[in-house]
Amino acid sequence: MIRARELDIKLSAESGQPLTFFGEFGRDGSRDTLSYPVEDGYIRIYAESAPDTKIEYDFWGSISSKEARKDIYDRFSLGLDMKSVYASINTDEFMDNAIKALRGMRITRNQPWETALCFTVSQFNNIKRIRGIISRLSERFGELRDVEGRRMYGVPSPDVLSDVPLRELRRCGTGFRDRYIRSVARAFALNDSFPELYRMPYDEAKSSLCAIDGIGDKVADCILLFGYGRVEAFPIDLWVKRVVERIYFGGRKQRIRMIHSFAEDRWGAVRGYAQQYVFWHGRKMGIGKLD
């Protein structure tokens, strides 16, 4: 069993993070459950939401109990002091309300490649369609595993997707994203998922990702935030842009560059956490909804 404070599995799994796109959230009596693939198997966690969350877990495949425990600990950043994070981002009434409504929502730290694939697919897309595309890509090109009699598939590797013909990718519903998926897969396969991005200065890391065909400002920040744990990254999509403009600029339009500067000044080194609370609270409240 793992104990964790300030952790809500449901909010963390369903808030537009990679686990939203390839994890399976459910309920088991009074407990939340979340199943997701890892490189050598599958993990399922069970958690009762409380100030002191108790997490139990099962695992399948060639991973050990110690490896499964470490994956859960790292994926949900259980070593992070959320009280300190909240103190840093709670700068105004909107954020205070967001924290109260979403308390326990953590930024998950996923494998860089699976994160890159999810957010390459996410471009001009919605959550339902992203899940569908990731599911079809996994079923066609991922590793098949039997989990308690269920056929389950892992996220396809960059090496595999590097060589898939574009027409085969399009059969998974990727649309125009087909060439971007293959381009990003080839870059991650060639560079062993860019391990240097964990340590490289943030601006340099972002520039390195943006040099890949198919990765722009928002996708690069998503990859850094959810794949490399770079909590200084502040992804800006249309939802975030409109919420920030309405709440902090009186509805006045702002350039992406200005919003990045505003976020850095206001929320500093943990602005990635602020982004997640701005994004999900704004979405829940209907702020920034597209016309």
C-alpha positions as CSV (number, residue, x, y, z in Angstrom):
1,M,0.0,0.0,0.0
2,I,1.1,3.6,-0.8
3,R,0.0,6.6,1.2
4,A,-0.4,9.9,-0.5
5,R,-1.6,13.3,0.6
6,E,-3.4,15.7,-1.7
7,L,-4.2,13.2,-4.4
8,D,-7.4,12.8,-6.3
9,I,-7.1,9.9,-8.8
10,K,-10.2,10.8,-10.8
11,L,-9.2,14.5,-11.3
12,S,-5.7,13.6,-12.2
13,A,-6.7,10.9,-14.7
14,E,-9.5,12.8,-16.5
15,S,-8.1,16.3,-16.8
16,G,-6.6,16.2,-20.3
17,Q,-3.3,14.6,-19.4
18,P,-1.9,11.5,-21.1
19,L,-3.7,9.1,-18.8
20,T,-6.9,10.7,-20.0
21,F,-6.1,9.4,-23.5
22,F,-4.8,5.9,-22.7
23,G,-5.8,5.0,-19.2
24,E,-9.0,3.3,-18.1
25,F,-10.7,5.0,-15.1
26,G,-13.5,3.2,-13.2
27,R,-15.0,2.4,-9.8
28,D,-14.6,-0.6,-7.5
29,G,-17.1,-0.2,-4.7
30,S,-16.0,2.9,-2.8
31,R,-12.7,3.1,-4.6
32,D,-11.5,4.8,-7.7
33,T,-9.6,2.5,-10.1
34,L,-7.1,3.4,-12.9
35,S,-5.5,0.9,-15.3
36,Y,-2.8,1.9,-17.7
37,P,0.0,0.3,-19.7
38,V,3.7,0.5,-18.9
39,E,6.6,-0.6,-20.9
40,D,6.7,-4.2,-19.6
41,G,3.1,-4.7,-18.5
42,Y,0.0,-3.1,-16.9
43,I,-0.7,-1.5,-13.6
44,R,-4.1,-1.0,-11.9
45,I,-4.4,1.2,-8.9
46,Y,-7.2,1.4,-6.4
47,A,-7.6,4.6,-4.3
48,E,-10.1,5.9,-1.8
49,S,-10.1,9.7,-1.9
50,A,-9.4,11.2,1.5
51,P,-6.9,13.8,2.9
52,D,-4.6,10.8,3.4
53,T,-5.2,8.7,0.2
54,K,-4.5,5.0,0.5
55,I,-3.4,3.4,-2.8
56,E,-3.3,-0.3,-3.4
57,Y,-2.2,-1.8,-6.8
58,D,-2.1,-4.8,-9.0
59,F,0.3,-5.4,-11.8
60,W,0.8,-7.8,-14.7
61,G,3.6,-8.6,-17.1
62,S,7.3,-8.8,-16.4
63,I,7.4,-5.8,-14.0
64,S,8.0,-6.4,-10.3
65,S,6.1,-5.1,-7.3
66,K,9.0,-2.7,-6.6
67,E,8.9,-1.4,-10.2
68,A,5.1,-0.9,-10.2
69,R,5.3,0.9,-6.9
70,K,8.0,3.2,-8.3
71,D,6.0,3.9,-11.4
72,I,3.0,5.0,-9.3
73,Y,5.2,7.1,-7.0
74,D,6.9,8.8,-10.0
75,R,3.8,9.1,-12.2
76,F,1.8,11.0,-9.6
77,S,4.8,12.9,-8.2
78,L,4.0,11.7,-4.7
79,G,7.2,13.2,-3.4
80,L,6.0,16.7,-4.3
81,D,4.7,18.9,-1.5
82,M,1.3,20.0,-2.9
83,K,0.8,22.5,0.0
84,S,3.8,24.3,-1.2
85,V,2.6,24.2,-4.8
86,Y,-0.8,25.6,-3.8
87,A,0.8,28.3,-1.8
88,S,2.8,29.4,-4.9
89,I,-0.1,29.4,-7.3
90,N,-3.0,30.7,-5.1
91,T,-2.6,34.3,-6.2
92,D,-6.2,35.4,-6.7
93,E,-9.9,34.6,-6.2
94,F,-10.2,32.5,-9.4
95,M,-7.2,30.4,-8.5
96,D,-8.4,30.0,-4.9
97,N,-11.7,28.7,-6.2
98,A,-10.0,26.4,-8.7
99,I,-7.9,24.9,-6.0
100,K,-10.9,24.3,-3.7
101,A,-12.8,22.7,-6.6
102,L,-10.0,20.6,-7.9
103,R,-7.9,19.9,-4.8
104,G,-5.8,16.8,-5.2
105,M,-5.5,17.1,-9.0
106,R,-1.8,16.4,-9.7
107,I,0.2,16.7,-12.9
108,T,1.1,13.2,-13.9
109,R,4.6,12.5,-15.2
110,N,4.5,10.0,-18.0
111,Q,6.9,8.5,-20.5
112,P,8.2,11.2,-22.9
113,W,7.3,9.2,-26.0
114,E,3.7,8.3,-25.0
115,T,3.3,12.0,-24.0
116,A,4.6,13.2,-27.4
117,L,2.3,10.8,-29.2
118,C,-0.8,11.9,-27.3
119,F,-0.2,15.6,-27.8
120,T,0.7,15.2,-31.4
121,V,-2.6,13.6,-31.9
122,S,-4.3,16.3,-29.8
123,Q,-3.8,19.1,-32.3
124,F,-7.2,20.6,-33.3
125,N,-8.9,17.7,-31.6
126,N,-11.1,16.8,-28.7
127,I,-10.7,14.3,-25.8
128,K,-13.1,11.7,-27.2
129,R,-11.5,11.7,-30.6
130,I,-7.9,11.7,-29.1
131,R,-8.8,8.6,-27.0
132,G,-10.2,6.9,-30.1
133,I,-7.2,7.5,-32.2
134,I,-4.7,6.5,-29.5
135,S,-6.8,3.3,-28.9
136,R,-6.8,2.4,-32.6
137,L,-3.1,3.1,-33.0
138,S,-2.4,0.9,-30.0
139,E,-4.7,-1.9,-31.3
140,R,-3.0,-1.9,-34.7
141,F,0.6,-1.3,-33.8
142,G,1.0,-1.8,-30.0
143,E,2.0,-4.9,-28.1
144,L,-0.9,-7.2,-27.3
145,R,-1.1,-8.4,-23.7
146,D,-3.6,-10.6,-21.8
147,V,-4.7,-9.1,-18.6
148,E,-7.1,-11.2,-16.5
149,G,-8.5,-12.6,-19.7
150,R,-8.8,-9.2,-21.4
151,R,-7.0,-8.3,-24.5
152,M,-5.1,-5.0,-23.8
153,Y,-2.6,-3.2,-25.9
154,G,0.4,-1.1,-25.0
155,V,1.1,2.3,-26.6
156,P,3.0,1.7,-29.9
157,S,6.8,2.5,-29.7
158,P,8.4,5.3,-31.8
159,D,10.5,2.6,-33.6
160,V,7.3,0.9,-34.8
161,L,5.4,4.1,-35.8
162,S,8.5,5.4,-37.6
163,D,8.1,2.9,-40.4
164,V,4.3,2.8,-40.7
165,P,3.0,4.0,-44.1
166,L,0.9,7.2,-43.8
167,R,-2.1,5.5,-45.3
168,E,-2.1,3.0,-42.4
169,L,-1.9,5.8,-39.9
170,R,-4.8,7.5,-41.5
171,R,-6.9,4.3,-41.2
172,C,-6.7,5.0,-37.4
173,G,-8.4,8.3,-37.9
174,T,-5.4,10.5,-37.6
175,G,-6.3,12.8,-40.6
176,F,-3.7,15.4,-41.4
177,R,-1.7,14.4,-38.2
178,D,-0.4,11.3,-39.9
179,R,2.8,12.9,-41.2
180,Y,3.4,14.6,-37.8
181,I,3.0,11.4,-35.9
182,R,5.6,9.7,-38.1
183,S,7.9,12.7,-38.0
184,V,7.8,12.9,-34.2
185,A,8.1,9.1,-33.9
186,R,11.3,9.2,-36.0
187,A,12.8,12.0,-34.0
188,F,12.1,10.2,-30.7
189,A,13.4,6.8,-32.0
190,L,16.5,8.4,-33.4
191,N,17.3,10.4,-30.2
192,D,16.2,7.7,-27.6
193,S,13.4,10.0,-26.4
194,F,15.7,13.0,-25.8
195,P,16.9,12.2,-22.2
196,E,18.8,15.5,-22.2
197,L,15.5,17.4,-22.0
198,Y,15.2,16.5,-18.3
199,R,18.2,18.6,-17.6
200,M,18.5,21.2,-20.4
201,P,17.4,24.8,-19.6
202,Y,13.7,25.1,-20.3
203,D,13.9,27.5,-23.2
204,E,16.5,25.3,-25.0
205,A,14.5,22.2,-24.3
206,K,11.4,23.8,-25.8
207,S,13.3,25.0,-28.9
208,S,14.7,21.5,-29.4
209,L,11.2,20.1,-29.5
210,C,9.8,22.9,-31.7
211,A,12.5,22.0,-34.3
212,I,10.6,18.7,-35.0
213,D,8.0,18.8,-37.7
214,G,4.6,18.6,-36.1
215,I,5.6,20.1,-32.7
216,G,4.6,23.7,-32.0
217,D,4.6,25.9,-28.9
218,K,1.6,24.3,-27.1
219,V,2.6,20.7,-27.9
220,A,6.2,21.3,-26.9
221,D,5.1,22.6,-23.5
222,C,2.7,19.7,-23.0
223,I,5.5,17.2,-23.7
224,L,7.8,19.0,-21.3
225,L,5.2,19.3,-18.6
226,F,3.6,15.9,-18.7
227,G,6.5,13.9,-20.1
228,Y,9.6,15.4,-18.5
229,G,8.1,16.9,-15.4
230,R,9.1,20.4,-16.4
231,V,6.6,22.3,-14.2
232,E,7.8,25.6,-15.6
233,A,6.2,24.8,-18.9
234,F,2.8,26.5,-19.5
235,P,0.9,25.0,-22.4
236,I,-1.5,27.4,-24.0
237,D,-4.4,26.2,-26.1
238,L,-7.6,28.1,-27.0
239,W,-9.2,27.2,-23.7
240,V,-6.3,28.5,-21.6
241,K,-5.9,31.5,-23.8
242,R,-9.5,32.5,-23.5
243,V,-9.7,31.8,-19.7
244,V,-6.5,33.9,-19.0
245,E,-7.8,36.7,-21.2
246,R,-11.2,36.8,-19.5
247,I,-10.0,36.4,-15.9
248,Y,-6.8,38.3,-15.9
249,F,-7.0,40.8,-18.9
250,G,-10.7,41.8,-18.8
251,G,-11.4,39.9,-22.0
252,R,-8.8,41.7,-24.0
253,K,-7.0,39.6,-26.6
254,Q,-3.4,38.8,-25.8
255,R,-0.6,37.2,-27.8
256,I,0.7,33.9,-26.8
257,R,4.1,35.4,-26.0
258,M,2.5,37.9,-23.6
259,I,0.5,35.1,-21.8
260,H,3.8,33.1,-21.3
261,S,5.4,36.2,-19.8
262,F,2.3,36.9,-17.6
263,A,2.3,33.3,-16.3
264,E,6.0,33.4,-15.5
265,D,5.7,36.6,-13.6
266,R,2.6,35.5,-11.7
267,W,3.2,31.8,-10.9
268,G,7.0,31.4,-11.4
269,A,8.7,28.1,-11.5
270,V,5.5,26.0,-10.9
271,R,3.4,27.8,-13.5
272,G,2.7,24.4,-15.2
273,Y,0.5,23.6,-12.2
274,A,-1.2,26.9,-12.4
275,Q,-2.0,26.1,-16.1
276,Q,-3.6,22.8,-15.2
277,Y,-5.9,24.4,-12.7
278,V,-6.7,27.4,-15.0
279,F,-7.4,24.9,-17.8
280,W,-9.6,22.4,-16.0
281,H,-11.5,24.8,-13.7
282,G,-12.1,27.2,-16.7
283,R,-13.4,24.2,-18.7
284,K,-15.6,23.0,-15.9
285,M,-17.0,26.5,-15.5
286,G,-17.6,27.0,-19.2
287,I,-15.1,29.9,-19.3
288,G,-13.3,30.0,-22.6
289,K,-15.8,27.8,-24.4
290,L,-15.6,28.1,-28.1
291,D,-18.5,29.7,-29.8
